[in-house]
Amino acid sequence: MSEWIPSLNALRAFEAVARHLSYRKAADELRVTPAAVKQLVSKLESAVGAPLVRRKGRGLELTTRGERGQDDLSTAMSLLQRSVRKFRGPSAENRLFVSVEASFASAWLVPKLEGFRARHPEVTVLIDSNQSIVDLGQGDIDVAIRYGVESPGDLIVHRLFEDEIFPVCSPALAHGSPALETLSDLAQVSLIHWDISQLSWATATSRWFNWESWLKAVGASHLMTKQGLIFSEYGQAVQAAIAGQGVMLASWPILREPIDAGVLVAPFPERVTTDIGYELVTAPETMDRPEVAAFVDWVLETARMPQGA
């Protein structure tokens, strides 16, 4: 008689927790709640009759039993994913899953995607704009475009854009009475804040979209930064700025087109060039697929085109 195997969902939850050493990060990847992940891991521990994960300070660590099975389980999950792709048959080879942050998808990738479709009409591109950081070694995602996320060394990473952060607003607000001419004029208007503190990828980026940090970087930390409007979505913040409701901090690659179109303007010369940027990330084994290699080549080529091309 074959040995009994615990729930696949429980095994999948433990494997994610073992990689991230975090219930929250595992939950983001699996798109469930941290409580659900913890419950599944507890069920697996009950099934095998031993604890597999324990608290260590504010984080987690694996027990000896947990470490013993982690590597084999990760390999098994990868093999399962490969098998599912084979089950799907040849048609699946022409499907491409791309994970990309929502604001970059709507402002840059999606408007240009017709160029790839014209060149490769046989490839179907599916865009996943979920805010979670996906693990390219697990699941269906083939390519990710990330911002300010440190990727493991076993992935292939291409820098698409260096980022530049600076204030923007509507032309009417910039040239109103009184006009916005120096940073001290920010005291006369509302500031638009983008609150990304709850997003799983925000750790390295939140400081650049924080007015307090940005003003400190340009030597204007004495200015008040608390007043104004707060949005949880970047697209909403952009629409508020276009409508003349205040001044927001812009990411140049994302807002290049509305700035070029004149619906947003930069009233001040101060800019901050960051140490982070937009990166295209793939797993080495994924690059063996022709449609993935074609998409990566197209994105890199498009990112290097002159402005307005």
Summary of the structure (lengths in Angstrom):
residues: 309
radius of gyration: 22.8
end to end distance: 64.5
largest distance: 83.3
contacts: 891
relative contact order: 0.14
helix: 44%
strand: 20%
